[in-house]
Amino acid sequence: MANRKPLNILMIGQGFMGRAHSNAWTQVRKFFDPPLMPVLHTVAARDKQKVQEFADKWDWLNCSANWRASIDGDDVDLVDITTPNNTHADMAIAALKAGKHVACEKPLANTLDDAREMVRAARKADGKTFVWFNYRRCPAVAFAHKLVASGKLGEIRHVRASYLQDWADDSVPLMWRFQKRHAGSGAHGDLNAHIVDMTRFVTGSEIAEVSGAISETFIKERKKLTDGKPGRVSVDDTVLFLARFDNGAVASFEAARQATGNQNRNGFEINGTKGSVKFNFERMNELEYYDATTDRAVQGWATIICTHAGDHPYLEAWWPDAHLLGYEHGFTNMAFDVLLALAGKKPNVPLPDFEDAYQTQRVLAAALVSADEKRAVRLSEVR
Ligand SMILES: NC(=O)c1ccc[n+]([C@@H]2O[C@H](COP(=O)([O-])OP(=O)(O)OC[C@H]3O[C@@H](n4cnc5c(N)ncnc54)[C@H](O)[C@@H]3O)[C@@H](O)[C@H]2O)c1
């Protein structure tokens, strides 16, 4: 490890994703043999005291309450953005202009305009870009991608994806996630972003048209964090829509934050002419597979535990068969692929960059037009 080139990371934000990424950059050195050595160089956030405590706890070498100044530091190689959606564009564009690589949380941006500016900045820059669509790197999802690419499912005809959670009842205050100016949208940008990305990734196809979208906000006011008085919620609680892929497959998408009984049910079912796969993150180690090419008498769903090193992506680095993985492993697997890509090597499965995440953002934007105007929207209308 000592002779590997270091990669100095500046991470902005110290919340939920700040913890997930700090863990990933720490663990990746221990479980994998990455070609570059990630260094937890600086963490930047808004509150000086809190960021110091966070740096101490997670072993960041430095901390800062001024991300702009930190981005300009000569010794930073990669800027990792884990802040609310409305901040992504400013931070990413500044980092790219300063010649850094950027790994940005999803969704790419608050608005399609911001996302487009980020893509433009990435095209002009020397730095590489990555977007943390971490679910691609659950071994079961990466394996589903490989099964489809190998032709095992035949032609894909149906995609059914939903991401259901149940945390956002009226006791939850008016945090940034419920405010359009910070979040862009609600369950849509938060959850549909993941399933649009995941199904594009698994099928290897692009969405060409979106229709039938509906959006609803059930809880219209929440208590403000400042004074506890009621404040207006300006984002959706749920968005559903239909879609057509460019390979002819039809699809449905559903994101919901108040689907009682579903805590993080992020999943899909994909049906092809030769077979099908099903995934549900609440049982993230498993991929259900139906082989429609075998003798009809013995056809049935098989539950594959995707933990076999050599057959299932990333498992060489982890534990023996059925010694199960959890949420954080997807981030660590992604950190490994980012380090491979930065060293000019091929990641285990394709990594989303800004161009790629922009395609997901276009689909999300098209769904909102469909919901507003109650019509089908071709993706060519949303650029
Ligand atoms: N990949 C995933 O599965 C996943 C899961 C959750 C969140 N996210 C994404 O991660 C991002 C952050 O979400 P979170 O849940 O970690 O939020 P959070 O509220 O837990 O943390 C946000 C952090 O950003 C900091 N921050 C906010 N504005 C800032 C600014 N202007 N300058 C510097 N720091 C600032 C806050 O102090 C806080 O530390 C969002 O884009 C969200 O969509 C992705």
The ligand as an SDF file (V2000), in Angstrom:
LIG
                    3D

 44 48  0  0  0  0  0  0  0  0999 V2000
  -27.1220    7.4690   -2.5520 N   0  0  0  0  0  0  0  0  0  0  0  0
  -28.0820    7.3530   -1.6480 C   0  0  0  0  0  0  0  0  0  0  0  0
  -28.6340    6.3050   -1.4480 O   0  0  0  0  0  0  0  0  0  0  0  0
  -28.4770    8.5680   -0.8500 C   0  0  0  0  0  0  0  0  0  0  0  0
  -29.1210    8.4320    0.3910 C   0  0  0  0  0  0  0  0  0  0  0  0
  -29.4240    9.6010    1.1080 C   0  0  0  0  0  0  0  0  0  0  0  0
  -29.1320   10.8360    0.5870 C   0  0  0  0  0  0  0  0  0  0  0  0
  -28.5360   10.9290   -0.6370 N   0  0  0  0  0  0  0  0  0  0  0  0
  -28.2010   12.2420   -1.2130 C   0  0  0  0  0  0  0  0  0  0  0  0
  -27.1050   12.7890   -0.4670 O   0  0  0  0  0  0  0  0  0  0  0  0
  -27.2350   14.1990   -0.3550 C   0  0  0  0  0  0  0  0  0  0  0  0
  -27.2060   14.5660    1.1190 C   0  0  0  0  0  0  0  0  0  0  0  0
  -28.2550   13.8860    1.7850 O   0  0  0  0  0  0  0  0  0  0  0  0
  -28.1260   13.4900    3.3400 P   0  0  0  0  0  0  0  0  0  0  0  0
  -29.2460   12.5570    3.6070 O   0  0  0  0  0  0  0  0  0  0  0  0
  -26.7480   13.0960    3.6540 O   0  0  0  0  0  0  0  0  0  0  0  0
  -28.4440   14.8970    4.0110 O   0  0  0  0  0  0  0  0  0  0  0  0
  -28.1310   15.3480    5.5040 P   0  0  0  0  0  0  0  0  0  0  0  0
  -29.1120   16.4230    5.7990 O   0  0  0  0  0  0  0  0  0  0  0  0
  -28.0350   14.1770    6.4150 O   0  0  0  0  0  0  0  0  0  0  0  0
  -26.6540   15.9710    5.3940 O   0  0  0  0  0  0  0  0  0  0  0  0
  -26.3970   17.0960    4.5980 C   0  0  0  0  0  0  0  0  0  0  0  0
  -25.0640   17.7030    5.0210 C   0  0  0  0  0  0  0  0  0  0  0  0
  -24.7750   18.7870    4.1390 O   0  0  0  0  0  0  0  0  0  0  0  0
  -24.3400   19.9190    4.9270 C   0  0  0  0  0  0  0  0  0  0  0  0
  -24.6470   21.1450    4.1630 N   0  0  0  0  0  0  0  0  0  0  0  0
  -25.8740   21.5800    3.7830 C   0  0  0  0  0  0  0  0  0  0  0  0
  -25.7460   22.7080    3.0640 N   0  0  0  0  0  0  0  0  0  0  0  0
  -24.4230   22.9720    2.9840 C   0  0  0  0  0  0  0  0  0  0  0  0
  -23.6570   24.0040    2.4080 C   0  0  0  0  0  0  0  0  0  0  0  0
  -24.2510   24.9970    1.7450 N   0  0  0  0  0  0  0  0  0  0  0  0
  -22.3160   23.9640    2.5350 N   0  0  0  0  0  0  0  0  0  0  0  0
  -21.7030   22.9610    3.2100 C   0  0  0  0  0  0  0  0  0  0  0  0
  -22.3860   21.9480    3.7840 N   0  0  0  0  0  0  0  0  0  0  0  0
  -23.7190   21.9720    3.6850 C   0  0  0  0  0  0  0  0  0  0  0  0
  -25.1210   19.7960    6.2200 C   0  0  0  0  0  0  0  0  0  0  0  0
  -24.4940   20.5240    7.2430 O   0  0  0  0  0  0  0  0  0  0  0  0
  -25.0540   18.2750    6.4320 C   0  0  0  0  0  0  0  0  0  0  0  0
  -23.8310   17.9370    7.0250 O   0  0  0  0  0  0  0  0  0  0  0  0
  -28.5150   14.5620   -1.0840 C   0  0  0  0  0  0  0  0  0  0  0  0
  -28.2060   14.9480   -2.3950 O   0  0  0  0  0  0  0  0  0  0  0  0
  -29.3160   13.2610   -1.1000 C   0  0  0  0  0  0  0  0  0  0  0  0
  -30.2030   13.1550   -2.1800 O   0  0  0  0  0  0  0  0  0  0  0  0
  -28.2070    9.8220   -1.3510 C   0  0  0  0  0  0  0  0  0  0  0  0
  1  2  1  0
  2  3  2  0
  2  4  1  0
  4  5  1  0
  4 44  2  0
  5  6  2  0
  6  7  1  0
  7  8  2  0
  8  9  1  0
  8 44  1  0
  9 10  1  0
  9 42  1  0
 10 11  1  0
 11 12  1  0
 11 40  1  0
 12 13  1  0
 13 14  1  0
 14 15  2  0
 14 16  1  0
 14 17  1  0
 17 18  1  0
 18 19  2  0
 18 20  1  0
 18 21  1  0
 21 22  1  0
 22 23  1  0
 23 24  1  0
 23 38  1  0
 24 25  1  0
 25 26  1  0
 25 36  1  0
 26 27  1  0
 26 35  1  0
 27 28  2  0
 28 29  1  0
 29 30  1  0
 29 35  2  0
 30 31  1  0
 30 32  2  0
 32 33  1  0
 33 34  2  0
 34 35  1  0
 36 37  1  0
 36 38  1  0
 38 39  1  0
 40 41  1  0
 40 42  1  0
 42 43  1  0
M  CHG  2   8   1  16  -1
M  END
$$$$
